[in-house]
């Protein structure tokens, strides 16, 4: 369609609906207009697909075989399996009432469509939603935050590390970095890995100190930059955070955490490139992963 803005890729649309006629009707509108369509016939399957494929828009039927569509809409938002910039649209076999529209909006939906659909309106609305989502993604990718966790990304961590090192040098303070990783039972289970990472991020946000800088380094690796913290303090910090995270897990005490750290007692007396702290703590983490006797390891000079 000539009016459509150029998209960086085909928008991915997930349709959660057990009715073949309505699914085909919606797909017949979207597919010819450049949207990549996925299907799920139950709410549970829809949640699984959303976690793996990260759709750009989600259509949910108001009534599903395993529950109400609005409940699954709330689940998508609460997990969160899709970001707040991802449109969720509730579909209804009839023209929705005012109370249905309000209930859908309260559940986190952006809109409610009733059948029969106005094909041109659907495409125009979805185009606008997709453009807004892609613009949000571009801003975030150019920024300092990790989209999955809301924590700092590597670029953000490195910038904050430089700022903290400059502060520690001026104030003659200590600076430490601790890198954590959680063991994932099956690293090929992408939905499980994403769920684990989001749970970890939530626990870190809840348990970290206001002064700490927390960010994502790898698949399930999270780094904590801790000002005014020497080596013994880094161990105490790691133990406190680990205890809180294990307790916050689905099964208290079941999360298998590993950690590595590096610390400088006085940055003025022992100048350090703050990015080296990140690197050294990550090296120590690798040692911890290969060491069955200790869950946390310090960086030792000569390691690489």
Residue pairs with C-beta under 8 A, 6 or more apart in sequence:
1 33
1 123
3 124
3 127
4 33
4 34
4 127
5 127
5 131
7 34
7 130
7 131
7 134
8 134
10 34
10 35
10 36
11 34
11 35
11 36
11 56
11 57
11 126
11 130
11 133
11 134
12 35
12 36
12 38
12 53
12 54
12 55
12 56
12 57
13 30
13 35
13 36
13 37
13 38
13 55
13 56
13 57
13 58
13 59
13 126
14 38
14 39
14 40
14 46
14 49
14 50
14 53
14 55
14 57
14 58
14 59
15 23
15 26
15 27
15 37
15 38
15 39
15 40
15 58
15 59
16 40
16 41
16 42
16 43
16 45
16 46
16 58
16 59
16 60
16 61
16 64
16 69
16 72
17 23
17 26
17 39
17 41
17 59
17 60
17 61
17 64
17 91
18 41
18 42
18 61
18 64
18 65
19 61
19 93
22 61
22 91
22 93
22 115
23 39
25 115
25 116
25 117
26 37
26 59
26 91
26 117
26 122
27 37
27 39
29 117
29 119
29 122
29 123
30 37
30 122
30 123
30 126
31 37
33 123
35 126
38 49
38 53
38 55
40 46
40 48
40 49
41 65
42 64
42 65
42 66
43 60
43 64
43 66
43 67
43 69
43 71
43 72
43 75
44 66
46 58
46 60
46 72
47 72
47 75
47 76
47 79
47 81
48 191
49 55
50 58
50 76
50 81
50 82
51 79
51 81
51 190
51 191
51 194
51 195
52 190
52 191
52 194
54 82
55 82
55 86
56 86
56 130
56 133
56 134
57 86
57 87
57 88
57 89
57 126
57 129
57 130
57 133
58 76
58 82
58 86
58 87
58 88
58 89
59 89
59 90
59 91
59 113
60 69
60 72
60 73
60 88
60 89
60 90
60 91
60 109
61 69
61 90
61 91
61 92
62 68
62 69
62 70
62 90
62 91
62 92
62 93
62 100
62 104
63 69
64 72
69 90
69 91
70 90
70 103
70 104
70 107
70 109
71 107
73 88
73 90
73 104
73 107
73 108
73 109
74 107
74 108
75 81
76 82
76 88
76 108
77 84
77 88
77 107
77 108
79 195
79 198
80 198
82 88
83 136
83 147
85 132
85 133
85 136
85 137
86 133
87 110
87 111
87 126
87 129
87 133
88 108
88 109
88 110
89 109
89 110
89 111
89 112
89 113
90 96
90 100
90 104
90 107
90 109
90 111
90 112
90 113
91 112
91 113
91 114
91 115
92 100
92 112
92 113
92 114
92 115
93 114
93 115
94 114
94 115
95 114
96 104
96 112
96 113
96 114
100 112
101 112
104 111
104 112
110 129
111 125
113 122
137 147
140 147
141 147
143 156
144 152
144 153
144 155
144 156
144 159
145 151
145 152
145 153
145 156
146 152
146 153
146 156
146 215
146 216
148 194
148 197
148 198
148 201
148 216
149 197
149 198
149 200
149 201
149 216
149 222
150 201
150 205
151 201
151 204
151 205
151 214
151 215
151 216
151 222
152 160
152 213
152 214
152 215
152 216
153 215
153 216
154 215
154 216
154 217
156 215
157 213
157 215
157 217
157 223
157 225
157 278
158 274
158 275
158 278
160 213
160 215
160 225
161 177
161 213
161 225
161 274
161 275
161 277
161 278
162 274
162 275
164 175
164 213
164 225
164 227
164 274
165 175
165 267
165 272
165 273
165 274
165 277
167 173
167 227
168 174
168 175
168 227
168 228
168 264
168 267
168 268
169 267
169 268
169 271
170 268
172 266
172 267
172 268
172 269
173 227
173 228
173 266
173 267
174 227
174 228
174 229
174 230
174 233
174 263
174 264
174 265
174 266
174 267
175 225
175 226
175 227
175 228
175 229
175 263
175 264
175 267
175 272
175 274
175 277
176 225
176 226
176 229
176 230
176 231
176 233
176 234
176 237
176 261
176 262
176 263
176 264
176 277
177 223
177 224
177 225
177 226
177 234
177 261
177 262
177 263
177 277
177 278
177 280
177 281
178 223
178 224
178 226
178 234
178 237
178 238
178 241
178 259
178 260
178 261
178 281
179 217
179 221
179 222
179 223
179 224
179 259
179 260
179 261
179 278
179 281
179 282
179 284
179 285
180 200
180 221
180 222
180 223
180 224
180 238
180 241
180 242
180 245
180 257
180 258
180 259
180 285
181 218
181 220
181 221
181 222
181 257
181 258
181 259
181 285
181 289
182 196
182 200
182 220
182 255
182 256
182 257
182 258
183 256
183 257
183 258
184 192
184 193
184 196
184 219
184 220
185 192
186 192
187 193
187 219
193 219
193 220
196 220
197 216
197 219
197 220
199 248
199 249
199 250
200 220
200 222
200 245
201 216
201 222
202 248
203 244
203 245
203 248
203 249
204 214
204 222
204 224
204 241
204 245
205 214
206 244
206 248
207 240
207 241
207 244
207 245
207 248
208 214
208 224
208 241
209 226
209 237
211 226
211 227
211 228
212 224
212 225
212 226
212 227
212 237
213 224
213 225
214 222
214 223
214 224
214 225
215 222
215 223
215 225
216 222
216 223
217 223
217 278
217 282
221 282
221 285
223 278
223 281
223 282
224 237
224 241
225 274
225 277
225 278
226 233
226 234
226 237
229 237
229 263
230 263
230 264
230 265
231 261
231 263
231 265
231 298
233 263
234 261
234 262
234 263
235 261
235 296
238 259
238 261
238 296
239 296
242 257
242 259
242 295
242 296
245 255
245 257
246 252
246 253
246 254
246 255
246 257
247 253
249 255
257 295
258 285
258 288
258 289
258 295
258 296
259 285
259 288
259 295
259 296
259 297
260 281
260 282
260 283
260 284
260 285
260 286
260 287
260 288
260 296
260 297
260 298
260 299
261 281
261 284
261 296
261 297
261 298
261 299
262 276
262 277
262 280
262 281
262 284
262 298
262 299
263 277
263 298
264 270
264 272
264 277
280 299
280 303
281 299
283 299
283 303
283 304
284 297
284 298
284 299
284 300
284 303
285 297
287 297
287 303
288 294
288 295
288 296
288 297
291 297
